[in-house]
Every structure is written in structure tokens, then in C-alpha cells.
């Protein structure tokens, strides 16, 4: 049988800490935090540790997620997806 895959509507995003985040050109980074909507408790934003030695924190809206694979601990972003405000810390 094929690998387990879920869409953004699935609960997998709420527990995806440490998952690899991938774009069209390869791995972007790892999920450091998942921000939830205060009203409904649903995931709204992924904080992704990216860059050389994880020196960037990139915030990715969950509507930019194309695929979640809990088995592979992998998130794939939509092609041309929006990456909101990298912040060096």
C-alpha cells in the first residue's frame, strides 16, 4: 500500500513539530512551532527553522501546505507558495 498522506484539513499539522518542510527546490527546514487559531484551535501558521544552521525563522501559512506525510515526517509546500517574513534571530 502507498504512503500515508493527509491534506491541510487533517489534524496532522497540529502535531508536526520536527517535520521536514520541503519546497520545489528541496528542504527548507524543520517545523519548530505550530501556531493555532485562538477561536477554533486549528493550525494557522507553521514556524519553520531554516537556513544555514537554522539561523532563520520562517512563518508559513498552513494554506500553503500541499501535502503532509506523518509516516515520513514530511510537509510539502505548494509550488510558488508564500513564505511570510523570514526573521533572523
Order of alpha helices (4+ residues) and beta strands (2+ residues): beta-beta-beta-beta-beta-beta-beta
